[in-house]
C-alpha cells in the first residue's frame, strides 16, 4: 500500500499557516478562516482514509500490525550509525493520534468561526491554529525521538502564542510565559534523556529502540547512578519532558493558568491534543519503558496516579468553569499515565496500554466537547465564574444537552465513551497494583461529583440576573458540540468498535471484555458522586457553604490549589533569585565589571598624565629629538671609548 | 689646501654654523627662518664633507660627491618646504610655527 500522501496531512497545515501569517491580514478575515478550516478538513479526510487503508486494507501481517514508513528523508547525519531523519511513521497509535488531532482540530476550526467572530486578530488566530495543527501532526508521525523533539518544541511555541493570544491582557501574557517556561524546563529533561538514550543505543529511531528483541533493550542496563541503571535514568528524564507537557504533578502549575487563552484553544491544545503528547511519548517508548526500565515505569504509575487524585481534589472547590475543566483534564491525564505505568506487554496484561490509548481517544472527544460547551456558555454569559451562572438549561438547550452528555461520559456512566476506557484502566490497575486501583476508584467518584457540581451550578440552580437574556449560540458553535457529543457516545464500546482490535502494546489484536465486577463497582462509585452533587447543587441550598465552613482550612487549601503557585514563587523568588541569582548578579556587577572598569580607569589615568608630551608644537618635538640624539651620541661615545 | 688654515679651524667654523642652525631652529617662530636654519645645518655638514675629503683623503672624491648630493636634495627639500609654507599661509593666514598645531587633537 502506498501511503506517500500522508506527508500532506501536516504539509497542508503548514501551507495554511504560511499563507495566513503572511497574507491573512490583507484580506477579509473570513478567507483566513476558510483556508484554515478547509486545510484541516482535507487533512481529516486524509487521516480517516489512511486509518481505513491501514487497518482494513493492509491489516494484519503475520498476526500483528506493522509499522510503515512511507516517507523519509535524511536531515542530519552524525556518523554512520547515528543520524536524524524527518519522516512519517504509520502504526496503530500514530494513526489513532492523526484521527484524534484532525477531528478535534476541525471541530475547533469550525467552532472558532462563531466564537472568535469579529475579533481583530481573526487571521492571526487561524494562522496559529494551523501552526499548532501542523506541529502536533508532525509530532505524532515522528519516526525518531529527535523529530518528535523538534515538533514537541513547536507545539510548545504555538501553545505559547495561543495562550498569549489576548496579548493586551497582562494575565494572559504571564500565563503564556508561565506555560512556556515550565514546559521548557521539563523539556530540558527530555533533551538530556534523548542524549543519554542515543549515547547508550547509538540510534534515535523508534523502530530500533522499541524492538522487544533488539539490542536497545539490554544496552544501558548496567549500574548507573543511585542504584538505577543508565537506561532507567534516561527514561525518567524523558518522562520529565512528558510530564511537563502533560502537566503531571509537580509540573502541573501551568495548565490552569493556560485557560487565559481563547476557549477553543483550551479545547484543542489544553484538553484534547497537546497535553496528551506526554502520554503519547510514554506510549511510543512503551516497550523500552516496560522491558528495559521497569523502575521508570513505576515512576510513571506513581506520578500519574497521584496527579489524578490531587487534581480531582482541587477541581472540587474551583469556581472558574474553565479551571474546573483544566483540573479535570489533569486528573484524566493522570489516569492515562497510570494505565501506562501499570500495563504489561501483551494480551490480558497489556490491557493498560490499550486502555490508556482508548481513554486518550475518548477523553479527547468528551473533554473537547466540555470545553467547547463551556465556551458556548461563556460566550452567552460573558463570565467564567459559575457564581454568575445558573438555570441556563432553559436558554441554551443544545449546549445543555451536549454538556450533559460530556459530563456523563467523563463521570463514567454507560453507555457513554468514558465508561469503557476508564473501566479498562481500572481493570489494568486492579491487575497490577491495589493501592493505585483504590486511588483511581476514589478519583472516579470525585470526578463524577465535581463534574456534576459544575453541571448543576451552571444549568440548574437559581436563575441569575443576566444583563441580557443568554441565548443559544449559532450553528458554527453548536454543530461541533453535536458532532463531539455524538462521538462521546459512539467511541465507547457498545456502538463503534473494539479498541483492542486495533491498538495494543505488542501490536497483536486483543479482545477487550468488560469486567463487570470492576465496572459495576466503578458505576456505583460514580452514581454516589452524582447523587451527592445532585443533593448539594441541584436546588439552591445552604449545605455547600456549611460544608466549606466545616472543612475550613482544608477547603481553603484546596481552593488555593494547595498553594503550589506560592511554593513555586517562593522557590524561584526567594531561593533561586534571592540566594543564587542576586548574589551572582552582584558579583558580576561589582567584581567582574569592577575589574574591567578599574583597568579602563588606570589606562585613562596613565594616558591623561602623559598626553602633554604630544603638544603639537614642532619645536618641542625637535628639541626632544635633538636631546635624544645627543644623549645617544654621548652614550655611545662613553661605551666606545672605554 | 689653504696655507695656515688646518682642518681644525674649518671644523670650528662648521660646528659654529651647525649650532647656530640648531639655535635658530629652536628659537625662531617664523617657518621661513626655520627653513633658513635648516639650510645652515645642511651646509655645515657639507663643509665637513669637503674638508674631511680634502684633508684626510686627497685622492678620493666621495666627500665632494656627497656634498653635491646633499645640495641637490636640499634644493628639492627647500622647494617642497616652501610649497608647504605657502599653502599653510593660504589656509590659516599665518606661518607662525606655534599656531600650526591643528593636527594635535
HADDOCK unambig.tbl for C-alpha pairs under 7 A between the chains (distance, minus, plus):
assign (segid A and resid 615 and name CA) (segid B and resid 104 and name CA) 6.73 0.50 0.50
assign (segid A and resid 616 and name CA) (segid B and resid 101 and name CA) 4.94 0.50 0.50
assign (segid A and resid 616 and name CA) (segid B and resid 103 and name CA) 6.85 0.50 0.50
assign (segid A and resid 616 and name CA) (segid B and resid 104 and name CA) 4.76 0.50 0.50
assign (segid A and resid 617 and name CA) (segid B and resid 98 and name CA) 5.94 0.50 0.50
assign (segid A and resid 617 and name CA) (segid B and resid 101 and name CA) 6.24 0.50 0.50
assign (segid A and resid 618 and name CA) (segid B and resid 97 and name CA) 6.95 0.50 0.50
assign (segid A and resid 619 and name CA) (segid B and resid 26 and name CA) 5.75 0.50 0.50
